[in-house]
Amino acid sequence: MIEKTVKVAHFSDLHLSGRRDRSQIARLERLLEAIKAARYDHIVITGDIVDSAAPSDWKVLRDILVRQGLYSWDKVTVIPGNHDLINLEEELRVYNAINPDFAGRKRRLRRRLLEFCEVFSELITGNEPVTGFPFIKILQYEDLTLSLVMVNTVYPWMHLENPLGARGYVNPGELTALEGSDVASVLEGSFVIGVCHHAFRIYGTGFPIDQAFDWTMELINRKELINVMRRLDARVILHGHFHRFQTYSYGSLRIVNGGSFHYNPCRYSEMVIGADRSFSQRFVDIS
């Protein structure tokens, strides 16, 4: 008897630069065609879709997914990264840079996040109203239920605390929403995968220059997010942000970094999940 499995493809950090970059679009079409040919059940894209936080550029990805027949709730999951929501050039303009209005920055980020959710609404909520983050997808396959738990880790730009706009933080309200007993009961018995943009590990060395870079890129409350994912019995967390294809662990939690399509458009991560909740992971290179 052949065991049924569920296959998930994952890549990240596309950094698309608009409709005029035809070579970049062609490379993405090629990757998606290879993933389709390999018959994956679901595709996860973990943020930094664009480089400029321009909604018109988000729609480039949406249009590509439509052309590929992939723009469907059950086929693809997309979340934003910091480059999708923070326009660093705008934040560094003199008026904004000297304005200490953190509340205003939070409002701008929330508005852009909601706009992102509306552009990709069919992939986030299907036919349901857009409600934002966190959100959960429960995908039922023949012998397995797959649950994806998505959180937003993008943190507003700030002069001192987030000067490059690249540090991450999960709003405590999102963590609280996921800690309810009703969430755990809904996920019970399924294979749970956490999905976010920011990395849980960067360089992690003792060298001062690496430590400085780590600080500018870190997920500030990563331990709290890890704890919530453990309570939800997550087996794996998928992320991007740090442009390396890598896997590592936090105890029993496997963490997979989807690397960067922008730097290597021929590689993606593959997960194969069995009905017994066993799984394997590897990085695949297309020819």
Contacts in CASP RR format, 6 or more apart in sequence:
PFRMAT RR
TARGET T0000
AUTHOR 0000-0000-0000
METHOD contacts of the structure
MODEL  1
MIEKTVKVAHFSDLHLSGRRDRSQIARLERLLEAIKAARYDHIVITGDIV
DSAAPSDWKVLRDILVRQGLYSWDKVTVIPGNHDLINLEEELRVYNAINP
DFAGRKRRLRRRLLEFCEVFSELITGNEPVTGFPFIKILQYEDLTLSLVM
VNTVYPWMHLENPLGARGYVNPGELTALEGSDVASVLEGSFVIGVCHHAF
RIYGTGFPIDQAFDWTMELINRKELINVMRRLDARVILHGHFHRFQTYSY
GSLRIVNGGSFHYNPCRYSEMVIGADRSFSQRFVDIS
3 143 0 8 1.000
3 274 0 8 1.000
3 275 0 8 1.000
4 141 0 8 1.000
4 142 0 8 1.000
4 143 0 8 1.000
4 144 0 8 1.000
4 274 0 8 1.000
4 275 0 8 1.000
5 144 0 8 1.000
5 272 0 8 1.000
5 273 0 8 1.000
5 274 0 8 1.000
5 275 0 8 1.000
6 41 0 8 1.000
6 42 0 8 1.000
6 141 0 8 1.000
6 144 0 8 1.000
6 146 0 8 1.000
6 191 0 8 1.000
6 272 0 8 1.000
6 273 0 8 1.000
6 274 0 8 1.000
7 38 0 8 1.000
7 39 0 8 1.000
7 40 0 8 1.000
7 41 0 8 1.000
7 42 0 8 1.000
7 270 0 8 1.000
7 271 0 8 1.000
7 272 0 8 1.000
7 273 0 8 1.000
8 40 0 8 1.000
8 41 0 8 1.000
8 42 0 8 1.000
8 43 0 8 1.000
8 44 0 8 1.000
8 146 0 8 1.000
8 193 0 8 1.000
8 270 0 8 1.000
8 271 0 8 1.000
8 273 0 8 1.000
9 35 0 8 1.000
9 38 0 8 1.000
9 40 0 8 1.000
9 42 0 8 1.000
9 43 0 8 1.000
9 44 0 8 1.000
9 268 0 8 1.000
9 269 0 8 1.000
9 270 0 8 1.000
10 43 0 8 1.000
10 44 0 8 1.000
10 45 0 8 1.000
10 46 0 8 1.000
10 238 0 8 1.000
10 256 0 8 1.000
10 258 0 8 1.000
10 268 0 8 1.000
10 269 0 8 1.000
10 270 0 8 1.000
10 271 0 8 1.000
11 31 0 8 1.000
11 45 0 8 1.000
11 46 0 8 1.000
11 258 0 8 1.000
11 259 0 8 1.000
11 261 0 8 1.000
11 267 0 8 1.000
11 268 0 8 1.000
11 269 0 8 1.000
12 45 0 8 1.000
12 46 0 8 1.000
12 47 0 8 1.000
12 48 0 8 1.000
12 197 0 8 1.000
12 239 0 8 1.000
12 240 0 8 1.000
12 241 0 8 1.000
12 257 0 8 1.000
12 258 0 8 1.000
12 259 0 8 1.000
12 260 0 8 1.000
12 261 0 8 1.000
13 46 0 8 1.000
13 47 0 8 1.000
13 48 0 8 1.000
13 240 0 8 1.000
13 241 0 8 1.000
13 243 0 8 1.000
13 258 0 8 1.000
13 259 0 8 1.000
13 260 0 8 1.000
13 261 0 8 1.000
13 262 0 8 1.000
13 263 0 8 1.000
14 28 0 8 1.000
14 45 0 8 1.000
14 47 0 8 1.000
14 48 0 8 1.000
14 49 0 8 1.000
14 50 0 8 1.000
14 61 0 8 1.000
14 261 0 8 1.000
14 262 0 8 1.000
15 48 0 8 1.000
15 49 0 8 1.000
15 50 0 8 1.000
15 51 0 8 1.000
15 83 0 8 1.000
15 260 0 8 1.000
15 261 0 8 1.000
15 262 0 8 1.000
16 24 0 8 1.000
16 25 0 8 1.000
16 28 0 8 1.000
16 49 0 8 1.000
16 50 0 8 1.000
16 51 0 8 1.000
16 57 0 8 1.000
16 60 0 8 1.000
16 61 0 8 1.000
17 24 0 8 1.000
17 50 0 8 1.000
17 51 0 8 1.000
17 52 0 8 1.000
17 57 0 8 1.000
18 24 0 8 1.000
18 50 0 8 1.000
18 54 0 8 1.000
18 56 0 8 1.000
18 57 0 8 1.000
18 60 0 8 1.000
19 25 0 8 1.000
19 60 0 8 1.000
24 265 0 8 1.000
25 60 0 8 1.000
25 64 0 8 1.000
27 261 0 8 1.000
27 265 0 8 1.000
28 61 0 8 1.000
28 64 0 8 1.000
28 261 0 8 1.000
28 265 0 8 1.000
29 64 0 8 1.000
29 67 0 8 1.000
29 68 0 8 1.000
30 265 0 8 1.000
30 286 0 8 1.000
31 261 0 8 1.000
31 265 0 8 1.000
31 266 0 8 1.000
31 268 0 8 1.000
31 286 0 8 1.000
32 43 0 8 1.000
32 64 0 8 1.000
32 65 0 8 1.000
32 68 0 8 1.000
32 70 0 8 1.000
33 68 0 8 1.000
34 286 0 8 1.000
35 43 0 8 1.000
35 268 0 8 1.000
36 68 0 8 1.000
36 70 0 8 1.000
38 270 0 8 1.000
38 284 0 8 1.000
40 270 0 8 1.000
41 139 0 8 1.000
41 141 0 8 1.000
41 146 0 8 1.000
42 74 0 8 1.000
42 75 0 8 1.000
42 76 0 8 1.000
42 77 0 8 1.000
42 139 0 8 1.000
42 146 0 8 1.000
42 148 0 8 1.000
43 70 0 8 1.000
43 75 0 8 1.000
43 76 0 8 1.000
43 77 0 8 1.000
44 76 0 8 1.000
44 77 0 8 1.000
44 148 0 8 1.000
44 193 0 8 1.000
44 195 0 8 1.000
44 238 0 8 1.000
45 61 0 8 1.000
45 76 0 8 1.000
45 77 0 8 1.000
45 78 0 8 1.000
45 79 0 8 1.000
46 79 0 8 1.000
46 81 0 8 1.000
46 195 0 8 1.000
46 196 0 8 1.000
46 197 0 8 1.000
46 238 0 8 1.000
46 239 0 8 1.000
46 240 0 8 1.000
46 241 0 8 1.000
46 258 0 8 1.000
47 78 0 8 1.000
47 79 0 8 1.000
47 80 0 8 1.000
47 81 0 8 1.000
47 83 0 8 1.000
47 84 0 8 1.000
47 197 0 8 1.000
47 240 0 8 1.000
47 241 0 8 1.000
48 81 0 8 1.000
48 82 0 8 1.000
48 83 0 8 1.000
48 84 0 8 1.000
48 197 0 8 1.000
48 240 0 8 1.000
48 241 0 8 1.000
49 57 0 8 1.000
49 58 0 8 1.000
49 61 0 8 1.000
49 78 0 8 1.000
49 80 0 8 1.000
49 81 0 8 1.000
49 83 0 8 1.000
49 84 0 8 1.000
50 57 0 8 1.000
50 58 0 8 1.000
50 60 0 8 1.000
50 61 0 8 1.000
50 83 0 8 1.000
50 84 0 8 1.000
51 57 0 8 1.000
51 83 0 8 1.000
52 83 0 8 1.000
52 87 0 8 1.000
53 83 0 8 1.000
53 84 0 8 1.000
53 85 0 8 1.000
53 86 0 8 1.000
53 87 0 8 1.000
53 90 0 8 1.000
53 112 0 8 1.000
54 87 0 8 1.000
55 115 0 8 1.000
55 116 0 8 1.000
55 119 0 8 1.000
58 84 0 8 1.000
58 116 0 8 1.000
58 119 0 8 1.000
58 120 0 8 1.000
59 119 0 8 1.000
61 78 0 8 1.000
62 71 0 8 1.000
62 119 0 8 1.000
62 120 0 8 1.000
65 71 0 8 1.000
65 76 0 8 1.000
65 123 0 8 1.000
69 75 0 8 1.000
70 76 0 8 1.000
71 122 0 8 1.000
71 123 0 8 1.000
72 122 0 8 1.000
72 123 0 8 1.000
73 122 0 8 1.000
73 123 0 8 1.000
73 124 0 8 1.000
73 125 0 8 1.000
73 126 0 8 1.000
73 137 0 8 1.000
74 139 0 8 1.000
76 123 0 8 1.000
77 123 0 8 1.000
77 124 0 8 1.000
77 137 0 8 1.000
77 148 0 8 1.000
77 150 0 8 1.000
77 195 0 8 1.000
78 120 0 8 1.000
78 123 0 8 1.000
78 124 0 8 1.000
79 150 0 8 1.000
79 152 0 8 1.000
79 195 0 8 1.000
79 196 0 8 1.000
79 197 0 8 1.000
80 113 0 8 1.000
80 116 0 8 1.000
80 152 0 8 1.000
80 154 0 8 1.000
80 197 0 8 1.000
81 153 0 8 1.000
81 154 0 8 1.000
81 197 0 8 1.000
81 198 0 8 1.000
81 241 0 8 1.000
82 154 0 8 1.000
82 155 0 8 1.000
82 165 0 8 1.000
82 166 0 8 1.000
82 168 0 8 1.000
82 197 0 8 1.000
82 198 0 8 1.000
82 241 0 8 1.000
84 112 0 8 1.000
84 116 0 8 1.000
84 154 0 8 1.000
85 109 0 8 1.000
85 112 0 8 1.000
85 113 0 8 1.000
85 116 0 8 1.000
85 154 0 8 1.000
86 109 0 8 1.000
86 154 0 8 1.000
86 156 0 8 1.000
86 157 0 8 1.000
86 165 0 8 1.000
88 157 0 8 1.000
88 164 0 8 1.000
88 165 0 8 1.000
90 96 0 8 1.000
91 97 0 8 1.000
91 105 0 8 1.000
91 157 0 8 1.000
91 165 0 8 1.000
97 159 0 8 1.000
100 159 0 8 1.000
102 156 0 8 1.000
102 158 0 8 1.000
105 156 0 8 1.000
105 157 0 8 1.000
105 158 0 8 1.000
106 156 0 8 1.000
108 156 0 8 1.000
109 154 0 8 1.000
109 156 0 8 1.000
113 132 0 8 1.000
113 133 0 8 1.000
113 152 0 8 1.000
113 154 0 8 1.000
114 130 0 8 1.000
114 132 0 8 1.000
117 124 0 8 1.000
117 125 0 8 1.000
117 130 0 8 1.000
117 132 0 8 1.000
117 133 0 8 1.000
118 130 0 8 1.000
121 130 0 8 1.000
124 130 0 8 1.000
124 132 0 8 1.000
124 135 0 8 1.000
125 131 0 8 1.000
125 135 0 8 1.000
132 152 0 8 1.000
133 150 0 8 1.000
133 151 0 8 1.000
133 152 0 8 1.000
133 174 0 8 1.000
134 149 0 8 1.000
134 150 0 8 1.000
134 151 0 8 1.000
134 152 0 8 1.000
134 174 0 8 1.000
134 177 0 8 1.000
134 178 0 8 1.000
135 150 0 8 1.000
136 147 0 8 1.000
136 148 0 8 1.000
136 149 0 8 1.000
136 150 0 8 1.000
136 183 0 8 1.000
136 186 0 8 1.000
136 187 0 8 1.000
137 147 0 8 1.000
137 148 0 8 1.000
137 150 0 8 1.000
138 145 0 8 1.000
138 146 0 8 1.000
138 147 0 8 1.000
138 186 0 8 1.000
138 187 0 8 1.000
138 190 0 8 1.000
139 145 0 8 1.000
139 146 0 8 1.000
139 147 0 8 1.000
139 148 0 8 1.000
143 274 0 8 1.000
143 275 0 8 1.000
144 190 0 8 1.000
144 191 0 8 1.000
144 273 0 8 1.000
144 274 0 8 1.000
144 275 0 8 1.000
144 277 0 8 1.000
145 189 0 8 1.000
145 190 0 8 1.000
145 191 0 8 1.000
146 190 0 8 1.000
146 191 0 8 1.000
146 193 0 8 1.000
146 273 0 8 1.000
147 186 0 8 1.000
147 187 0 8 1.000
147 190 0 8 1.000
147 191 0 8 1.000
147 192 0 8 1.000
147 193 0 8 1.000
148 193 0 8 1.000
148 194 0 8 1.000
148 195 0 8 1.000
149 178 0 8 1.000
149 187 0 8 1.000
149 192 0 8 1.000
149 193 0 8 1.000
149 194 0 8 1.000
149 195 0 8 1.000
149 229 0 8 1.000
149 232 0 8 1.000
149 234 0 8 1.000
150 194 0 8 1.000
150 195 0 8 1.000
150 196 0 8 1.000
151 170 0 8 1.000
151 174 0 8 1.000
151 175 0 8 1.000
151 178 0 8 1.000
151 194 0 8 1.000
151 195 0 8 1.000
151 196 0 8 1.000
151 225 0 8 1.000
152 170 0 8 1.000
152 171 0 8 1.000
152 174 0 8 1.000
152 196 0 8 1.000
152 197 0 8 1.000
153 168 0 8 1.000
153 169 0 8 1.000
153 170 0 8 1.000
153 196 0 8 1.000
153 197 0 8 1.000
153 198 0 8 1.000
153 219 0 8 1.000
153 225 0 8 1.000
154 168 0 8 1.000
154 197 0 8 1.000
154 198 0 8 1.000
155 162 0 8 1.000
155 165 0 8 1.000
155 167 0 8 1.000
155 168 0 8 1.000
155 169 0 8 1.000
155 220 0 8 1.000
156 162 0 8 1.000
156 165 0 8 1.000
157 163 0 8 1.000
157 165 0 8 1.000
161 167 0 8 1.000
162 168 0 8 1.000
163 216 0 8 1.000
164 216 0 8 1.000
166 216 0 8 1.000
166 217 0 8 1.000
166 241 0 8 1.000
167 198 0 8 1.000
167 215 0 8 1.000
167 216 0 8 1.000
167 217 0 8 1.000
167 218 0 8 1.000
167 219 0 8 1.000
167 220 0 8 1.000
168 197 0 8 1.000
168 198 0 8 1.000
168 218 0 8 1.000
168 219 0 8 1.000
168 220 0 8 1.000
169 219 0 8 1.000
169 220 0 8 1.000
169 221 0 8 1.000
170 196 0 8 1.000
170 219 0 8 1.000
170 221 0 8 1.000
170 224 0 8 1.000
170 225 0 8 1.000
172 224 0 8 1.000
175 221 0 8 1.000
175 224 0 8 1.000
175 225 0 8 1.000
175 228 0 8 1.000
177 183 0 8 1.000
178 228 0 8 1.000
178 232 0 8 1.000
179 228 0 8 1.000
179 231 0 8 1.000
183 232 0 8 1.000
184 231 0 8 1.000
184 232 0 8 1.000
184 233 0 8 1.000
187 232 0 8 1.000
187 233 0 8 1.000
188 233 0 8 1.000
189 233 0 8 1.000
191 235 0 8 1.000
191 273 0 8 1.000
191 277 0 8 1.000
191 279 0 8 1.000
192 229 0 8 1.000
192 232 0 8 1.000
192 233 0 8 1.000
192 234 0 8 1.000
192 235 0 8 1.000
193 234 0 8 1.000
193 235 0 8 1.000
193 236 0 8 1.000
193 237 0 8 1.000
193 238 0 8 1.000
193 271 0 8 1.000
194 229 0 8 1.000
194 234 0 8 1.000
194 236 0 8 1.000
194 237 0 8 1.000
194 238 0 8 1.000
195 237 0 8 1.000
195 238 0 8 1.000
195 239 0 8 1.000
196 219 0 8 1.000
196 225 0 8 1.000
196 237 0 8 1.000
196 238 0 8 1.000
196 239 0 8 1.000
197 239 0 8 1.000
197 240 0 8 1.000
197 241 0 8 1.000
198 217 0 8 1.000
198 218 0 8 1.000
198 219 0 8 1.000
198 222 0 8 1.000
198 239 0 8 1.000
198 240 0 8 1.000
198 241 0 8 1.000
199 217 0 8 1.000
199 218 0 8 1.000
199 219 0 8 1.000
199 239 0 8 1.000
199 240 0 8 1.000
199 241 0 8 1.000
199 242 0 8 1.000
199 257 0 8 1.000
200 219 0 8 1.000
200 222 0 8 1.000
200 226 0 8 1.000
200 237 0 8 1.000
200 239 0 8 1.000
200 248 0 8 1.000
200 250 0 8 1.000
200 255 0 8 1.000
201 242 0 8 1.000
201 248 0 8 1.000
201 255 0 8 1.000
202 210 0 8 1.000
202 213 0 8 1.000
202 214 0 8 1.000
202 217 0 8 1.000
202 218 0 8 1.000
202 242 0 8 1.000
203 210 0 8 1.000
203 211 0 8 1.000
203 213 0 8 1.000
203 214 0 8 1.000
204 210 0 8 1.000
204 211 0 8 1.000
204 214 0 8 1.000
205 211 0 8 1.000
217 241 0 8 1.000
217 242 0 8 1.000
219 225 0 8 1.000
226 237 0 8 1.000
226 250 0 8 1.000
226 253 0 8 1.000
229 237 0 8 1.000
229 253 0 8 1.000
230 252 0 8 1.000
230 253 0 8 1.000
234 253 0 8 1.000
235 252 0 8 1.000
235 253 0 8 1.000
235 254 0 8 1.000
235 277 0 8 1.000
235 279 0 8 1.000
236 253 0 8 1.000
236 254 0 8 1.000
236 255 0 8 1.000
236 256 0 8 1.000
236 271 0 8 1.000
236 279 0 8 1.000
236 281 0 8 1.000
237 253 0 8 1.000
237 254 0 8 1.000
237 255 0 8 1.000
237 256 0 8 1.000
238 256 0 8 1.000
238 258 0 8 1.000
238 269 0 8 1.000
239 255 0 8 1.000
239 256 0 8 1.000
239 257 0 8 1.000
239 258 0 8 1.000
240 257 0 8 1.000
240 258 0 8 1.000
240 259 0 8 1.000
240 260 0 8 1.000
241 257 0 8 1.000
242 257 0 8 1.000
242 259 0 8 1.000
243 259 0 8 1.000
243 260 0 8 1.000
243 262 0 8 1.000
243 263 0 8 1.000
244 257 0 8 1.000
244 259 0 8 1.000
244 260 0 8 1.000
245 257 0 8 1.000
245 258 0 8 1.000
245 259 0 8 1.000
245 264 0 8 1.000
245 267 0 8 1.000
245 269 0 8 1.000
245 283 0 8 1.000
246 256 0 8 1.000
246 257 0 8 1.000
246 259 0 8 1.000
247 254 0 8 1.000
247 255 0 8 1.000
247 256 0 8 1.000
247 257 0 8 1.000
247 281 0 8 1.000
248 255 0 8 1.000
248 257 0 8 1.000
249 255 0 8 1.000
254 281 0 8 1.000
256 269 0 8 1.000
256 271 0 8 1.000
256 281 0 8 1.000
258 268 0 8 1.000
258 269 0 8 1.000
259 267 0 8 1.000
261 268 0 8 1.000
266 285 0 8 1.000
266 286 0 8 1.000
266 287 0 8 1.000
267 283 0 8 1.000
267 284 0 8 1.000
267 285 0 8 1.000
267 286 0 8 1.000
268 283 0 8 1.000
268 284 0 8 1.000
268 286 0 8 1.000
269 281 0 8 1.000
269 282 0 8 1.000
269 283 0 8 1.000
269 284 0 8 1.000
270 281 0 8 1.000
270 282 0 8 1.000
270 283 0 8 1.000
270 284 0 8 1.000
271 279 0 8 1.000
271 280 0 8 1.000
271 281 0 8 1.000
272 279 0 8 1.000
272 280 0 8 1.000
272 281 0 8 1.000
273 279 0 8 1.000
END
